[in-house]
Amino acid sequence: MSDILISDDILMRQFCVGDSKAFHILYARHEKPLYRYLRRVLGTGLVAQVDEVFQDAWMRLVDARESWQPRDGVAFKTWLYTLAHHRAVDVLRKSGREFSVDEGWLDDENETLWQLWPASIADQPEQQAFWRKAGQQLLHCLDGLPAPQRAAFLLHHEDGLSLNEMTQVLSAEFETVKSRLRYALSKLRLCMGAHLQPIFETDNTV
């Protein structure tokens, strides 16, 4: 059977009985997205801690090989991200950055500006400067979110976890996770909206 067709759970079972190749396949599958998640959830202020947290998450996986059992309704990816996320929260709290506090809901006053974001301009070379600037600004806006909201946004929109899966990773109630995601989207709209119009005006003068 092709490695691509083997599920994460089966690979983890194989690793638990001593198959090192199964571990390498799991690592290759999840290395880049997990590292990217940790890099962004920790933010620029803790970038020096990313490698340590990333390596610690995989070491925790290795340490769990003798006791690991698949859980109904919990995907391996969700379990792995839970290990990594809990370690990231430890680092955030030690750095003095509170993770558990959510801020109040913000109205979508700048919704119109947010909608200026183009649906697809990848085939227009003259607009590439827009994408570079907007991409940099989006990363800046993400870095400015409170850590709980940043984690919710990244897990859902970048790593593809469902709200139910996110409750496992974030150790939070469904409504709390849903609220964090809404807060994040609202703040990103406000942050990006303040820059979209100037970017368009600059590009249109080129």
C-alpha positions in Angstrom: 0.0 0.0 0.0 1.3 3.5 -0.8 2.4 5.5 2.1 -0.1 8.3 1.0 -3.0 5.9 1.6 -2.1 4.8 5.1 -4.0 6.8 7.7 -2.3 8.6 10.5 -3.9 6.3 13.1 -2.5 3.2 11.4 0.9 4.8 11.2 0.9 5.7 14.8 -0.1 2.2 15.7 2.8 0.9 13.7 5.2 3.3 15.4 3.9 2.2 18.8 5.1 -1.3 18.0 8.5 -0.2 16.9 8.2 0.8 13.2 10.4 3.8 12.9 9.5 4.3 9.2 5.9 5.0 10.3 7.2 7.8 12.5 9.1 9.4 9.7 6.0 9.3 7.5 4.0 11.0 10.2 6.7 13.6 10.7 6.9 14.4 7.0 3.1 14.8 6.8 2.8 17.2 9.7 6.1 18.9 10.0 5.6 22.0 7.9 2.0 22.8 8.9 2.6 22.2 12.6 5.8 24.3 12.6 4.0 27.1 10.7 1.1 27.0 13.3 3.5 27.3 16.2 5.5 30.1 14.5 2.4 32.2 14.1 0.6 31.4 17.3 3.7 32.3 19.3 4.2 35.5 17.3 7.3 37.4 16.5 8.1 38.2 20.1 8.7 34.5 20.8 10.1 33.3 17.5 13.2 32.1 19.3 11.0 29.6 21.2 9.4 28.0 18.2 12.0 25.3 17.5 12.0 24.2 21.2 8.2 24.0 21.3 8.1 22.1 18.0 10.7 19.6 19.1 9.0 19.2 22.5 5.7 18.4 20.8 7.3 15.5 18.8 9.1 14.3 21.9 5.8 14.1 23.7 4.5 12.1 20.8 7.4 9.7 21.1 7.0 9.4 24.9 3.4 8.5 24.4 4.0 5.6 22.1 3.7 3.0 24.9 0.3 4.3 26.1 -1.2 5.8 23.0 -4.6 4.6 22.0 -6.8 5.9 19.2 -9.9 7.8 20.5 -13.3 7.8 18.9 -14.0 11.0 17.2 -10.5 12.4 17.8 -8.2 12.4 14.7 -4.4 11.9 15.1 -3.9 15.5 13.8 -6.1 16.9 16.4 -4.2 15.0 19.1 -0.8 16.1 17.8 -1.9 19.8 17.6 -3.2 19.5 21.2 0.2 18.4 22.4 1.9 21.3 20.5 -0.7 23.9 21.5 -0.5 23.1 25.2 3.2 23.5 25.1 2.9 26.8 23.2 0.4 28.0 25.9 3.0 27.2 28.6 5.6 29.4 26.8 3.1 32.2 26.2 2.2 32.3 29.9 5.8 32.1 31.1 6.5 35.1 28.9 3.7 37.0 30.6 1.3 36.8 27.8 -2.1 35.7 29.1 -3.8 33.2 26.9 -7.2 32.7 28.5 -8.7 36.2 28.3 -11.0 37.1 25.4 -11.9 40.6 24.5 -15.3 41.9 23.7 -17.0 41.7 20.3 -16.2 44.4 17.7 -18.7 45.5 15.2 -17.9 45.1 11.5 -17.7 48.8 10.7 -15.1 48.3 8.1 -16.7 45.4 6.3 -16.8 47.4 3.0 -13.1 47.9 3.1 -12.5 44.2 3.8 -14.6 43.3 0.8 -12.1 45.3 -1.4 -9.8 42.2 -1.1 -9.8 40.8 -4.7 -11.2 37.4 -5.3 -8.3 36.4 -7.6 -5.6 38.4 -9.2 -2.8 35.8 -9.3 -2.8 36.0 -13.1 -2.2 39.7 -13.2 1.5 40.5 -12.9 0.9 44.2 -12.3 -1.0 43.3 -9.1 1.8 41.1 -7.6 3.0 44.1 -5.5 -0.5 44.2 -3.9 -0.3 40.6 -2.8 3.2 41.0 -1.4 2.1 44.1 0.6 -1.2 42.6 1.7 0.4 39.4 2.7 2.9 41.2 4.9 0.2 43.2 6.4 -2.0 40.1 7.1 0.9 38.5 9.0 1.3 41.8 10.9 -2.4 41.8 11.7 -2.3 38.2 12.9 0.7 38.9 15.1 -1.4 41.7 16.7 -4.3 39.4 17.7 -4.6 38.1 21.3 -3.1 34.6 21.4 -6.4 32.8 21.9 -8.0 34.4 18.8 -4.8 34.0 16.7 -4.8 30.3 17.5 -8.5 29.9 16.6 -8.0 31.6 13.3 -5.0 29.6 12.3 -6.4 26.2 13.3 -9.6 26.8 11.4 -8.5 28.8 8.3 -5.0 27.5 7.8 -4.9 24.0 9.3 -8.5 23.1 8.4 -9.7 21.9 11.8 -13.4 22.0 12.5 -14.9 23.8 15.5 -15.4 20.5 17.3 -11.8 19.6 16.7 -10.7 23.0 17.9 -12.4 22.5 21.2 -10.1 19.5 21.8 -6.9 21.4 20.8 -7.8 24.6 22.7 -9.4 22.8 25.7 -12.3 25.2 25.4 -16.1 25.0 25.1 -17.7 25.1 21.6 -19.2 28.6 22.1 -15.9 29.9 23.4 -14.0 28.7 20.4 -16.7 30.1 18.1 -16.5 33.5 19.8 -12.7 33.5 19.6 -12.9 32.9 15.8 -15.5 35.6 15.4 -13.4 38.1 17.3 -10.3 37.2 15.3 -12.1 37.7 12.0 -13.6 41.0 13.1 -10.2 42.4 14.2 -8.5 41.2 11.0 -11.2 42.9 9.0 -10.5 46.2 10.8 -6.7 45.8 10.6 -6.6 44.9 6.9 -9.4 47.3 6.0 -7.2 50.2 7.2 -4.6 49.2 4.6 -6.4 47.9 1.6 -7.5 51.2 0.2 -4.1 52.8 0.4 -2.6 49.7 -1.2 -5.1 49.9 -4.1 -4.4 53.6 -4.6 -0.7 53.0 -4.7 -0.9 50.2 -7.1 -3.2 52.1 -9.4 -0.7 54.8 -9.8 2.0 52.5 -11.1 
